[in-house]
């Protein structure tokens, strides 16, 4: 009887941990990934720091676009479903090691995004010092790209952090069965 109550408690705990991250959250994540894929990196400008920032943002966007599908796969595996939502008892549950490896990538990504957010304002003000009207259009486009991409990356980074935390919590509690 105690084992049955314990199993029911663990199941309830797992359900609440998984419920923290839902299918709708992953759908929104995939929409952000699509937006990142549609953003095109601007051409180089005369502002070196802006060009460097946009290059780093582009690299980070590519990494985020790789992480999100992996995270979604871990989520579905942790709840015992295939990617199309079909319940499958044969799905291999994610291991703690897999989750921790992805968590390291997500942590690195979130640090990059924080740095971008801090740099966008300083680069924007530095870009305002350019007075050549022919260069201003390129610079304006590059600054707009940096702001848009860093905003999307920030939202995706917050989601990825929350989701991997939830998945790790689920995997750890499943190990206690």
Secondary structure, 3 states (H helix, E strand, C coil): CHHHHHHHHHHHHHHHHHHCCCHHHHHHHHHHHHHHHHCCCCCCCCCHHHHHHHHHHHHHHHHHHHHHHHHHHHHHHHCCECCCCCECCCCCCCCHHHHHHHHHHHHHHHHHHHHHHHHHHHHHHHHCCCCCHHHHHHHHHHHHHHHHHHHHHHHHHHHHHHHHHHHHHHHHHHCCC
